[in-house]
Amino acid sequence: MKEFTYTVEDPNGIHARPAGKLATFAKQFVSQIRVLGNGTEADAKRLLSLMRLGATRGALLTFRIEGDDEDAAASALESFCTTQWGDGSGL
């Protein structure tokens, strides 16, 4: 299992558009990808599950990746978070 944390920086938090981008991105991996935050857990491949996190600016999210391609998935997801969500400009 691989794990990393990410602090939400976007002033609008993780709303529908960035959640949708993450879900689409995560679907390319066979590994199970879970996102934990605000006392709840979400399947990163499901938009509505991600929306239920209610992740606002400053929220700490923990990504847990487990499966055959977990190394590649963890690296790619961490890069995705910093480039797509890092400053909010990609949203």
Backbone bond lengths (Angstrom), bond angles and torsions (degrees), N, CA, C in turn:
res aa  C-N    CA-C-N  psi(-1)  N-CA   C-N-CA  omega(-1)  CA-C   N-CA-C  phi
1 M - - - 1.461 - - 1.522 108.88 -
2 K 1.304 115.52 137.53 1.460 123.09 175.58 1.517 108.05 -111.27
3 E 1.329 115.56 151.06 1.465 119.82 -178.29 1.521 109.62 -149.98
4 F 1.325 115.88 142.85 1.460 121.22 172.01 1.525 108.24 -150.36
5 T 1.321 115.43 161.27 1.467 120.01 178.33 1.515 109.79 -116.28
6 Y 1.311 114.69 154.89 1.454 122.32 179.19 1.528 108.06 -143.54
7 T 1.325 116.64 133.50 1.454 121.63 175.98 1.519 108.52 -98.79
8 V 1.321 116.72 124.52 1.461 122.05 -178.52 1.526 109.48 -64.90
9 E 1.318 116.27 124.22 1.454 121.94 -177.73 1.527 113.44 -105.71
10 D 1.319 116.29 -23.04 1.462 119.69 -176.92 1.526 110.32 -64.72
11 P 1.337 118.07 132.43 1.471 121.28 -179.92 1.525 113.69 -58.28
12 N 1.346 116.95 -26.60 1.464 121.14 -179.40 1.524 112.95 -92.01
13 G 1.313 117.60 -0.51 1.454 120.50 -178.26 1.518 111.57 71.90
14 I 1.310 115.28 -162.81 1.461 120.71 179.87 1.530 107.84 -96.83
15 H 1.318 114.75 90.00 1.466 121.00 179.46 1.529 108.98 -94.85
16 A 1.317 118.16 -167.19 1.461 122.52 -171.08 1.528 114.08 -57.60
17 R 1.314 118.28 -45.26 1.459 119.72 -175.80 1.532 112.34 -64.00
18 P 1.343 119.49 -53.14 1.467 117.80 179.04 1.529 112.93 -66.88
19 A 1.323 117.72 -32.68 1.462 120.15 176.72 1.523 110.21 -63.83
20 G 1.315 116.55 -40.98 1.465 121.25 177.49 1.511 112.27 -63.82
21 K 1.332 116.10 -40.47 1.467 119.94 177.41 1.521 110.80 -62.59
22 L 1.335 116.64 -42.88 1.459 119.82 179.44 1.520 110.79 -64.68
23 A 1.322 117.84 -45.72 1.463 121.32 -179.00 1.524 110.62 -59.06
24 T 1.313 116.65 -44.85 1.466 120.92 178.71 1.524 110.52 -62.97
25 F 1.314 117.25 -44.55 1.456 122.03 -179.96 1.528 111.01 -63.64
26 A 1.312 117.26 -44.13 1.465 122.13 -176.56 1.529 112.64 -66.01
27 K 1.316 117.31 -27.63 1.473 121.26 -177.24 1.520 112.99 -65.91
28 Q 1.322 118.20 -15.62 1.466 119.43 -179.59 1.534 112.20 -76.11
29 F 1.329 117.39 -9.51 1.456 121.50 -178.51 1.529 110.61 -105.88
30 V 1.337 116.07 147.32 1.468 119.83 178.64 1.525 111.54 -84.50
31 S 1.315 117.17 -21.60 1.459 121.55 179.99 1.525 111.64 -62.07
32 Q 1.330 115.37 152.95 1.461 120.93 171.89 1.522 106.97 -77.29
33 I 1.327 116.69 130.87 1.463 121.69 -178.74 1.520 107.94 -123.69
34 R 1.328 115.43 115.71 1.458 122.28 179.90 1.519 108.84 -113.21
35 V 1.324 115.93 143.13 1.460 121.75 176.51 1.519 107.05 -121.01
36 L 1.324 116.42 126.03 1.460 121.76 -179.31 1.521 108.81 -112.64
37 G 1.314 115.48 134.53 1.457 120.86 178.17 1.515 110.64 -174.41
38 N 1.319 116.32 150.24 1.467 122.23 179.25 1.527 112.57 53.45
39 G 1.323 116.47 34.48 1.458 119.98 177.04 1.509 115.05 75.32
40 T 1.324 117.63 13.28 1.452 120.56 179.40 1.524 109.69 -133.89
41 E 1.316 115.73 169.17 1.458 121.87 -177.78 1.523 108.71 -128.73
42 A 1.342 115.82 140.79 1.461 120.62 -177.92 1.517 110.80 -130.28
43 D 1.322 115.47 150.26 1.455 122.76 171.15 1.525 106.14 -84.21
44 A 1.327 117.24 117.99 1.465 121.29 -175.36 1.525 113.12 -65.89
45 K 1.316 117.42 -12.38 1.465 120.75 -179.18 1.527 112.17 -93.22
46 R 1.332 116.69 3.72 1.467 120.79 -176.84 1.524 110.29 -126.59
47 L 1.303 115.82 116.32 1.459 122.89 -176.85 1.524 112.42 -54.07
48 L 1.310 117.90 -52.03 1.466 120.62 -176.60 1.522 111.95 -64.45
49 S 1.311 116.62 -34.42 1.458 120.46 176.75 1.528 110.09 -63.24
50 L 1.326 116.94 -43.24 1.467 121.36 177.49 1.521 111.73 -64.73
51 M 1.322 117.71 -39.06 1.458 121.93 -179.73 1.531 111.19 -63.21
52 R 1.335 116.38 -33.61 1.469 120.57 -179.69 1.532 112.91 -66.76
53 L 1.333 117.44 -14.48 1.463 119.92 177.13 1.527 111.59 -64.65
54 G 1.331 116.40 -30.56 1.462 120.25 -178.51 1.521 111.59 60.54
55 A 1.321 116.39 40.06 1.466 121.66 -175.44 1.528 111.27 -76.74
56 T 1.316 115.82 110.50 1.457 122.10 178.06 1.530 109.44 -100.25
57 R 1.310 115.83 174.01 1.463 120.08 179.10 1.533 110.04 -54.79
58 G 1.327 115.26 133.04 1.455 121.19 -179.82 1.519 114.19 92.27
59 A 1.331 117.30 -9.96 1.469 120.38 179.53 1.525 109.98 -67.21
60 L 1.316 115.83 139.33 1.462 121.75 177.30 1.524 108.00 -96.53
61 L 1.326 115.99 120.34 1.459 121.80 179.30 1.522 109.16 -109.90
62 T 1.312 116.49 136.64 1.455 122.17 175.58 1.519 108.36 -110.53
63 F 1.315 115.96 125.31 1.460 122.48 178.31 1.522 107.75 -100.59
64 R 1.329 116.82 127.70 1.460 122.82 176.39 1.519 108.46 -120.12
65 I 1.312 115.22 122.33 1.455 121.38 -175.28 1.523 108.48 -121.65
66 E 1.321 115.81 129.43 1.458 119.84 -179.19 1.521 109.57 -143.05
67 G 1.333 115.76 126.46 1.456 120.19 177.91 1.515 112.03 153.73
68 D 1.317 114.80 -172.55 1.456 121.48 -174.29 1.523 114.17 -61.33
69 D 1.316 117.41 -33.52 1.473 120.09 -178.37 1.530 111.86 -112.59
70 E 1.334 116.71 32.29 1.470 120.70 -174.31 1.526 113.32 -62.01
71 D 1.319 118.52 -35.00 1.467 119.79 179.96 1.527 110.58 -64.36
72 A 1.315 116.14 -50.44 1.468 120.69 179.91 1.523 110.72 -65.11
73 A 1.331 116.86 -40.89 1.461 120.83 -178.90 1.525 111.05 -64.49
74 A 1.317 117.65 -44.90 1.467 120.82 -179.02 1.519 110.67 -62.12
75 S 1.309 116.68 -45.21 1.468 121.02 179.61 1.522 111.26 -62.61
76 A 1.317 116.50 -46.52 1.465 121.01 -178.77 1.527 111.48 -66.52
77 L 1.316 117.84 -40.29 1.461 121.05 -179.59 1.524 111.80 -68.03
78 E 1.321 116.60 -39.30 1.459 119.21 178.27 1.524 110.10 -64.42
79 S 1.327 116.55 -40.78 1.460 121.05 176.40 1.533 110.53 -64.71
80 F 1.323 116.80 -41.86 1.464 121.48 177.72 1.529 110.70 -57.28
81 C 1.317 116.83 -46.53 1.467 120.55 -178.00 1.521 111.25 -61.17
82 T 1.304 117.25 -43.25 1.469 118.83 -177.07 1.516 112.79 -76.37
83 T 1.326 118.64 -30.37 1.468 119.78 -179.00 1.520 112.47 -90.38
84 Q 1.331 118.36 -40.65 1.472 121.14 -178.16 1.517 113.30 -85.99
85 W 1.321 116.72 -33.03 1.458 120.24 -176.96 1.516 112.55 -108.90
86 G 1.333 117.36 -14.54 1.449 122.69 -170.07 1.517 116.13 -49.19
87 D 1.324 116.99 -50.32 1.474 118.51 -177.39 1.527 111.46 -120.27
88 G 1.316 116.94 3.12 1.453 120.39 179.53 1.508 114.45 83.17
89 S 1.338 117.12 -7.75 1.465 119.50 -175.86 1.518 112.95 -72.60
90 G 1.334 117.30 -24.88 1.451 120.41 -179.84 1.505 113.34 -84.72
91 L 1.320 117.16 2.99 1.449 120.88 -175.58 1.499 110.11 -101.62
